[in-house]
Amino acid sequence: MQGAGESSSQSRESSSGDHTTGYTPLNSVANIKLINTPTEVDHYQIRRVIDIYVSTKTEALQKVGGEIDKLLVSTKTDKNTVLKMRGAVVSMNRSFLEFGLGLIVSVLLVYLILMAQFTSFIDPFIILMAIPPGLAGVVLILLVTGSTLNIMSLMGVIMMTGIVVSNSILIVEFAGTLHQQGLSPLEAVVQSCKIRLRPILMTSLATLLGMIPMALGMEAGSEQYAPLARAVIGGLAVSVVVTVFLVPAVYLLVHGQQEKNSAIAEEA
């Protein structure tokens, strides 16, 4: 027994010390990848689970998540089996919901501030009419460029909303001032558009030209910010063109009707 132990120890020493013969690198027989896995792989909340990991390459995460949702809905299981999606898709959907609520709250706060500033319920509504064309421009440019509606593009929507609202304020505020000075609603809105067109074009063109390098995404790592710049460019470009016609038309329609009603009331 002692001799066998000595011979085995010697053989182990010789095999461990020999690095030239009998040595097979592990990476030559296996493809090794380092991945981050969760700590609870076999159980989740005291229930046994089977995790199926999906990793995208060039596909949009939102599109893949939608297809997986359809697959889960159409899959029939027994009453003791629950199919549930977890991971980045859940966080992305939660972020979309929070950004949507944030956009609604921001528009509501802007309306309340404008209502206190103009002491009117109608003028803030006229100012906010510049937002729908901007949203249409965002959707259009995202479709043309092949971009997706993600967190960055939603941030661009919020930035675009602030810019187009400020442009609309210039027209409505100056038209109201001219109308109070005695001009008719038509003359007031025409003069306001003529005078305020230059500052609107200057600020809008400066923003558009500044966003073009970011929208191209030519630098390394800048592609993640490209949807933000594209959303601002598309929304602002469409809104500037439409705002000059839509906002004055709504202003003339509302205040012209109010002036007619006031004239009828005075005659009666």
N, C-alpha and C positions, 0 to 999 in steps of 0.2 A: 504494500500500500504506500509506503513511503517513497519507494522508487518510482511508482506511477505518478505520485504527486509531484516529485521533482521533475520527471520528464515532461509532465503537462505544463508545469510552470515555466520550464525552459522553452517549450514550444511556444507558449504565449509570449514570452519575452522576445523570442526570435521573430515571431510574426508581427508583434507590435513595433519592433525596432527596424524591420525591413520595410522601407518605403519605396523600393524600386520594383519588387515582384509581388503579385497578388493584390495590388491596390487598384480599386475601381472607383473613379469619381462618381458621386451620386448624381450630379447633373448630366452624366452621360446616359443614364438609364431612366431618368424621370424629368418631367418638365415642372420646375419648381416656381411657384408664384406666391408672393406674400400678399395676403388679403386680410382685411379687418372683419372679423366675425363677431357677432354679439356674444355676450357672456352666457345667456340662457338660450341654448340651441335646442335642447330636447324638451324643455318644459317652459310654459308661459302661463303665469298665474295658476299654478298647480294643475295645469292641463297639458297633456302631451301634444306637441305640435310637430309638424313637418314643414321646414322652411324651404321655399323655392326661390332662389335668388335670380333676378333678371338684371342684366347690365346692358345699357344701350351704347352704341358706338356713334353713329351719325344721326340716328332717329331722334325726333323731339320727344322729350320725356312725357309731355302732356298727351301726345298722340298714343304713345305706347301704353300709358296709364289708362286711357279711354278704352283701348282694345282689350286690356286685361280685365277692366270692369265688365265689359260685355261678356267676356269669357266666363267670369265668375258668376254672372247672373244666369247664363244659359246652362251652367253645370249643375246637374242634379246630384244631391247628396242625401244621406240619411239624416235623421233628426239629431244624432249625436255628433255630427261633423259640421264645423263652421269654417267657411272660407272668408278670409279677411286680408285686405291689403295693408301693408305697413311699409314704412321707409320714406324715401324722398318724395314720392308722389303725394303722400298724405300731407307732408309739410308744405309742398307746393300748393295744393288745393286750399289749405288753411291760409297761406299767404295771399292767394287770390281773393279769398273772401274778405280778409282784413283790408286789402287794398281797395276792394270795391266799396266796403263800408267807409273807408277813409275818404274816398272820392266823393261819396254822397254827403258825408258830414262836412267836407271842405266847401262843397257847393252851397250847402245850407248856411254855413257860417258866412260865406261871401254874400249871400242874399240878405242875411240879417244885417251885416255891416253896411251894405249899400242902401238898405231900407232906412237905416238910421241916418245915413249921410244925405240921402236925397229926400228924406221925409215923405216917401211915397212907396206904395206897394207895386205900382206899375213899372216905373223906370228900372228898378233892379231886374224885373222879369225881362224887360227889353234888352238889358245888358247881357243877361245870361243866354240870350238867343244865339250868341256867337259860339257857344260850346258844342251844340250838335253838329254843325259843319266840321268843326275840328275833330270830333270823334270819327266822323265819316272819312276824313283825310287820313287819320291814323290807321284805320282798317284797310283803306286802299293801299297805302304804301307798304304795310306789312304783307299784303297779298302779292304786290308787285315784286318786292325784294325777297320773298320767300321766308321772311322772319316769322317767329311765333309770338303769341301774346304771353309774355313772361313777366317776371318781376321788373326787369329793366324797362320794358316797353310800358308797363303800367306807371312807373315813375315818370317816364316821358309824357304820359297822358296828363298827369298832375301838373307837370311843368308847363305843358302846352295850355292847360286850362287857365293858369294864372296870367300867361302872356296875352291870350286872346280876350280875356275879360278886361285887362287894362286897356287894350286897343278899343274895345267897345265903350269903355267909360269915357274915353276922349271924345267920341262922337256924341254920345247921349248927353254928357254934361254940358258941352259947349252949345248943343242945339237947345237945351233947356234954358241956358243963359240968354241966347238970342231971342228965344220965344218970350221970355219975360221982359225983354227990352222993347217988345211991340211987334216983332216980325211974326208972320203967319207960320204955322207948323211946316209948310212946304218950303218957304224961304229960309227958315231957320235950319232945317235939316240939310238943305242944299249947301248953304254957306258953311255949315259945320263940316260936311264931308270935304269940301274944297280946302278948307284951312287945315283940318286935322289929317288929311291924307299924307302929307309929307312926313310928319313925325311917326305916323303908323308904319309907313314904308321903311323909314330909316331904322327903327328899332327891330322890325321884323326881318329885314334883310341882313342886319348885323347878326341876329341870332341864327338865321339860316346858314349864312356863310361860315359862322363859327362852328356849326354842328356838322358840316360836310366832312372834314377829316375824321371825326369820330364815327360818322355813319359809314364811311368806307371800310373801316376796320383793317387797315393795311399793316399796322404795327402789331408786334407780337403781344398777345394778351388783350388787345383792344376789341376783339370780336365780341366779348361779353357785354361791352357798353354800346355796341352798334345798334341794338334795338331801341335803346333810349333815344339816341340821336335821330334815328329814322322816324320814331313816333313824333318827336318834336317837329321835325322837318315836314312830314306829311300833314300833320294837324294844323300847323301854323300856316303852311302855304295855302291850303284850301280855305282856312278860316279868314285869312287876310283878304282873299278875293271875294269871298261870300259876305263877309261882315260889312264891307263898304256898301253892299246893296241890300242885304237882308235886314240888318239893324235899322238903317234909315227907313226902310219900307214899313217895318213894324212900328217904329216911332211915329211915322206919319199916319199910319192907320189908327193907332190908339189915340194920339193927341188930336188928330183931325176930327175923329168922332166925338171926342170930348168937347171940342170947340163948337161943333155943330149942335150938340145937345145943350150947351150953355146958351147959344144964340136962340134956339127954339124956346128955351125956358124964359129968356128975357122978353121975347116977343109975346109969349103967353101972359 
